[in-house]
């Protein structure tokens, strides 16, 4: 049985964000990229996070904290970011647990199209 995707959509990981992580598909919208990046944190895919980060803001490397377990994602608001836009924002809450203690990260992320692919460009 396939596990549900960490991004919160009702689909198996392999058919949802997994295909983006494997490179079998690209995010069609800024929200889809944001959800796939949340999932990448959840499954520990630092390479995907780096590939989908705008080159001007991308760190040279990324060490994910294995003590943090990403639990749930709430997408609160989106602006632009559709298949016809070149930029957009996604405001979200990412729920996590660190050593059993719950926490929430709220962010308004900016995304842009670069060479016809959505990339994370930073925080608004």
C-alpha positions in Angstrom: 0.0 0.0 0.0 1.3 3.5 -0.9 1.7 6.1 1.7 -0.1 9.4 1.4 1.9 12.3 0.2 3.3 14.6 3.0 2.1 17.7 1.0 -1.5 17.1 2.2 -3.1 16.2 -1.1 -5.1 13.0 -1.1 -2.7 11.1 -3.4 0.0 8.5 -2.8 3.5 10.1 -2.5 4.8 8.3 -5.6 2.1 9.7 -7.8 2.1 13.2 -6.2 5.3 14.9 -5.1 7.4 11.7 -5.6 7.2 12.2 -9.4 8.5 15.7 -9.0 11.3 14.6 -6.7 12.3 11.9 -9.2 12.3 14.4 -12.1 9.6 12.6 -13.9 7.5 15.8 -13.9 7.9 19.5 -13.1 5.6 21.6 -10.9 2.9 23.3 -13.0 2.1 26.0 -10.4 3.9 27.8 -7.6 1.6 26.1 -5.0 2.5 22.7 -6.5 6.2 23.5 -6.2 5.7 24.8 -2.6 3.9 21.5 -1.7 6.6 19.4 -3.3 9.3 21.4 -1.3 7.5 20.7 1.9 7.4 17.0 1.0 11.1 17.1 0.2 11.8 18.4 3.7 9.5 15.6 5.0 11.3 12.8 3.1 14.8 14.3 3.4 15.4 15.1 -0.2 17.9 18.0 0.0 19.0 17.5 -3.6 15.4 18.4 -4.8 15.3 21.4 -2.5 18.6 22.7 -4.0 17.4 22.1 -7.6 14.2 24.0 -7.0 15.9 27.0 -5.3 16.6 30.2 -7.4 20.3 30.2 -8.2 20.7 33.7 -6.8 19.6 32.7 -3.4 20.5 29.0 -3.3 22.9 27.8 -0.6 26.0 25.8 -1.7 24.8 22.9 0.4 21.9 22.0 2.6 22.0 19.8 5.7 18.5 18.9 6.8 17.8 18.6 10.6 16.8 14.9 11.1 15.4 15.8 14.6 12.6 17.7 12.9 9.6 15.7 11.6 7.4 17.7 9.2 3.8 16.7 10.1 1.3 18.8 8.2 1.0 21.6 5.7 -1.7 24.3 5.5 -1.8 26.5 2.4 -3.4 29.7 3.6 -3.2 31.9 0.5 -1.8 32.1 -3.0 -1.3 35.0 -5.4 -0.4 34.5 -9.0 1.7 31.4 -9.5 -0.6 29.7 -12.0 0.3 28.1 -15.4 -0.1 31.6 -17.0 2.0 33.6 -14.5 5.7 34.2 -14.2 5.7 34.8 -10.4 3.6 34.1 -7.4 3.4 33.8 -3.7 2.2 31.0 -1.3 1.5 31.8 2.3 1.5 28.6 4.4 1.8 27.0 7.8 4.1 24.1 8.2 3.5 22.0 11.3 6.4 20.0 12.7 7.6 18.2 15.8 11.1 18.6 17.2 12.0 16.0 19.8 8.3 15.4 20.4 7.4 19.1 20.8 5.0 20.6 18.3 6.0 23.8 16.3 4.7 25.8 13.4 6.6 27.7 10.7 4.5 30.3 8.9 5.9 31.9 5.8 4.9 33.8 2.7 7.2 32.4 0.0 7.9 33.9 -3.4 8.3 31.8 -6.5 9.3 32.7 -10.0 9.6 31.0 -13.4 13.1 30.5 -14.5 13.8 28.8 -17.8 10.1 27.7 -17.8 10.3 26.0 -14.4 9.1 27.3 -11.1 11.8 27.9 -8.4 11.7 29.1 -4.8 13.0 32.7 -4.7 12.8 33.5 -1.0 10.5 35.0 1.6 8.2 37.9 0.8 
